Amino acid sequence: MEKNVVKIRSAAIRYFGNQIAIGRKHDVIYQNLIDQYARSIGFYIRGFVTTEGQFVDRRTAAKIAIAAGQIKELEDPSEGLHSGDLPALDDDLPPFSESEWEFL
């Protein structure tokens, strides 16, 4: 029986407490949020969402991406994963709803 490997699904920004916006690049997600709310979103965390629907920070995401074979290594592991470090993410993964998200 093959074990499902957890992977990084997309870049994400957590804002307004537990709201999450996802996309390919953090800068684009952030700009879309600014455009949507027509103001600063205040405190936010740049991270990633896994294939299991978990929001993780950059350092945790780096460990997951390396273990899953999505990347080989990081130039500066102290900063964690950046959206630009990943090749194209898996678009063929099944969608998940916000109710499936977990926060680590």
VOBA-1610 file (N, C-alpha, C; in pm, whole numbers, padded with zeros to 5 digits, always signed):
BEGIN
Met+00084-00118+00000Met+00000+00000+00000Met+00089+00125+00000Glu+00065+00215-00094Glu+00146+00335-00108Glu+00095+00445-00015Lys+00186+00503+00058Lys+00152+00611+00150Lys+00142+00742+00072Asn+00038+00819+00099Asn+00024+00949+00036Asn+00129+01044+00091Val+00201+01108+00002Val+00304+01202+00041Val+00243+01342+00050Val+00263+01406+00163Val+00216+01543+00180Val+00307+01633+00098Lys+00245+01722+00020Lys+00320+01817-00063Lys+00270+01958-00036Ile+00347+02053-00085Ile+00302+02192-00083Ile+00210+02211-00201Arg+00091+02260-00173Arg-00008+02279-00279Arg-00002+02419-00339Ser+00006+02521-00253Ser+00009+02659-00304Ser+00065+02753-00200Ala+00109+02867-00249Ala+00147+02976-00159Ala+00019+03027-00094Ala+00032+03084+00024Ala-00086+03132+00094Ala-00049+03247+00187Ile-00147+03330+00214Ile-00133+03436+00313Ile-00248+03421+00411Arg-00213+03418+00541Arg-00314+03415+00646Arg-00328+03557+00700Tyr-00451+03607+00705Tyr-00475+03745+00744Tyr-00606+03754+00822Phe-00631+03867+00884Phe-00752+03886+00966Phe-00775+03766+01057Gly-00671+03720+01123Gly-00684+03605+01212Gly-00669+03475+01139Asn-00779+03416+01093Asn-00773+03285+01029Asn-00824+03284+00886Gln-00829+03398+00821Gln-00865+03402+00679Gln-00742+03364+00597Ile-00762+03287+00490Ile-00651+03245+00406Ile-00683+03275+00260Ala-00584+03332+00193Ala-00592+03351+00048Ala-00479+03269-00013Ile-00507+03198-00122Ile-00406+03113-00184Ile-00380+03157-00327Gly-00265+03116-00379Gly-00227+03147-00516Gly-00087+03095-00543Arg-00029+03138-00654Arg+00105+03091-00691Arg+00217+03172-00627Lys+00197+03303-00615Lys+00302+03391-00565Lys+00250+03479-00452His+00328+03491-00346His+00287+03572-00232His+00260+03718-00269Asp+00346+03776-00352Asp+00328+03917-00388Asp+00196+03941-00460Val+00158+03849-00546Val+00032+03863-00620Val-00087+03844-00526Ile-00078+03746-00436Ile-00185+03726-00338Ile-00203+03852-00255Tyr-00093+03907-00206Tyr-00099+04026-00121Tyr-00163+04143-00197Gln-00120+04165-00320Gln-00176+04277-00398Gln-00325+04257-00423Asn-00366+04134-00450Asn-00509+04106-00469Asn-00589+04137-00343Leu-00532+04105-00226Leu-00600+04136-00100Leu-00612+04286-00079Ile-00506+04360-00110Ile-00510+04507-00098Ile-00617+04563-00191Asp-00620+04512-00315Asp-00721+04558-00411Asp-00862+04524-00364Gln-00879+04405-00308Gln-01011+04361-00263Gln-01063+04444-00147Tyr-00978+04472-00050Tyr-01022+04544+00069Tyr-00998+04695+00061Ala-00929+04740-00043Ala-00900+04882-00065Ala-00830+04945+00056Arg-00754+04863+00126Arg-00676+04911+00239Arg-00576+04803+00279Ser-00489+04838+00370Ser-00394+04740+00421Ser-00469+04630+00496Ile-00416+04509+00489Ile-00479+04399+00561Ile-00417+04382+00700Gly-00329+04473+00739Gly-00269+04466+00872Gly-00172+04350+00882Phe-00168+04290+01000Phe-00076+04180+01025Phe-00115+04059+00940Tyr-00017+04000+00876Tyr-00043+03880+00796Tyr+00080+03790+00799Ile+00060+03664+00765Ile+00168+03567+00763Ile+00174+03504+00624Arg+00292+03508+00565Arg+00313+03439+00437Arg+00351+03296+00467Gly+00282+03203+00407Gly+00309+03062+00428Gly+00264+02983+00307Phe+00224+02861+00332Phe+00182+02771+00225Phe+00071+02681+00276Val-00007+02626+00183Val-00110+02529+00216Val-00063+02395+00158Thr-00075+02291+00239Thr-00034+02158+00195Thr-00148+02087+00124Thr-00117+01972+00069Thr-00220+01891+00003Thr-00320+01836+00103Glu-00290+01844+00231Glu-00384+01802+00335Glu-00466+01919+00389Gly-00448+02037+00330Gly-00525+02153+00372Gly-00471+02224+00494Gln-00346+02199+00530Gln-00286+02265+00645Gln-00212+02391+00601Phe-00233+02500+00675Phe-00153+02621+00655Phe-00026+02604+00737Val+00089+02618+00672Val+00218+02606+00741Val+00304+02726+00711Asp+00396+02757+00804Asp+00486+02870+00783Asp+00594+02832+00682Arg+00678+02928+00647Arg+00780+02906+00543Arg+00881+02797+00579Arg+00924+02795+00703Arg+01025+02694+00742Arg+00967+02553+00739Thr+00846+02538+00788Thr+00781+02407+00782Thr+00756+02366+00638Ala+00714+02462+00556Ala+00690+02435+00414Ala+00817+02388+00345Ala+00930+02445+00380Ala+01058+02404+00320Ala+01085+02257+00351Lys+01065+02218+00475Lys+01088+02078+00514Lys+00995+01984+00438Ile+00869+02024+00424Ile+00772+01941+00351Ile+00811+01929+00204Ala+00846+02042+00141Ala+00880+02041-00002Ala+01004+01957-00030Ile+01103+01963+00060Ile+01224+01882+00042Ile+01190+01734+00059Ala+01116+01700+00164Ala+01079+01560+00189Ala+00996+01502+00076Ala+00912+01586+00013Ala+00825+01539-00095Ala+00895+01539-00231Gly+01017+01589-00235Gly+01091+01594-00362Gly+01048+01708-00453Gln+00978+01806-00400Gln+00937+01921-00482Gln+01053+02016-00508Ile+01148+02021-00413Ile+01272+02096-00430Ile+01384+02011-00371Lys+01508+02042-00411Lys+01621+01966-00357Lys+01676+02031-00231Glu+01693+02162-00233Glu+01745+02235-00117Glu+01715+02382-00135Leu+01739+02459-00031Leu+01720+02604-00035Leu+01855+02673-00028Glu+01868+02787-00094Glu+01991+02864-00084Glu+02011+02913+00058Asp+01903+02959+00122Asp+01911+03010+00259Asp+01800+02948+00342Pro+01827+02832+00404Pro+01723+02762+00481Pro+01668+02843+00598Ser+01743+02941+00647Ser+01695+03019+00762Ser+01571+03102+00728Glu+01551+03134+00601Glu+01434+03211+00559Glu+01314+03123+00529Gly+01335+02997+00510Gly+01226+02908+00474Gly+01195+02915+00326Leu+01085+02854+00288Leu+01044+02844+00148Leu+00982+02975+00100His+01014+03012-00022His+00951+03125-00089His+00873+03070-00208Ser+00769+03138-00249Ser+00688+03089-00361Ser+00771+03072-00487Gly+00873+03153-00504Gly+00959+03142-00622Gly+01052+03022-00619Asp+01066+02957-00504Asp+01152+02840-00492Asp+01090+02716-00556Leu+00959+02716-00570Leu+00889+02599-00621Leu+00869+02604-00771Pro+00883+02490-00837Pro+00841+02485-00978Pro+00689+02495-00982Ala+00631+02486-01097Ala+00485+02491-01108Ala+00424+02391-01011Leu+00325+02436-00938Leu+00259+02349-00841Leu+00157+02261-00911Asp+00113+02158-00843Asp+00023+02059-00902Asp-00118+02115-00920Asp-00153+02150-01043Asp-00287+02201-01071Asp-00392+02090-01075Asp-00349+01965-01086Asp-00444+01856-01099Asp-00488+01798-00964Leu-00450+01862-00856Leu-00492+01814-00725Leu-00639+01848-00702Pro-00710+01763-00630Pro-00851+01791-00605Pro-00867+01916-00519Pro-00975+01991-00541Pro-00996+02111-00460Pro-01034+02074-00317Phe-01014+02168-00226Phe-01060+02148-00090Phe-01126+02276-00044Ser-01212+02263+00054Ser-01286+02380+00102Ser-01216+02439+00223Glu-01255+02561+00259Glu-01195+02627+00374Glu-01216+02548+00502Ser-01321+02471+00510Ser-01350+02395+00633Ser-01247+02285+00654Glu-01170+02250+00550Glu-01069+02145+00563Glu-00934+02201+00608Trp-00920+02333+00615Trp-00791+02391+00651Trp-00761+02370+00797Glu-00635+02343+00825Glu-00587+02331+00962Glu-00474+02429+00979Phe-00457+02480+01098Phe-00351+02576+01124Phe-00249+02517+01217Leu-00123+02517+01172Leu-00015+02464+01255Leu+00066+02578+01310
//
